[in-house]
Amino acid sequence: APTADVADQISIHVEDIAAGHAALHIRNENSTIVKLYQQAHITDAPGDTAANNATTINAILTALENNGLLASA
């Protein structure tokens, strides 16, 4: 995996995200890394309540953050 940033370029490499499960990683010039892999299924919320919907939305936000598609707080 690359360890230094290069101006106006990206680097593409592969790393394990779990034992026996490699994924494509794309690193941009400010060290942000986007990981390309299939996220596990997010269970449907049991019933249409605000609390259950919030749980599902939080799971989706976590998946986006794990893939590097959304910055974490």
Helices and strands as residue ranges (DSSP letters): E 11-18, E 21-27, E 33-36, H 50-67
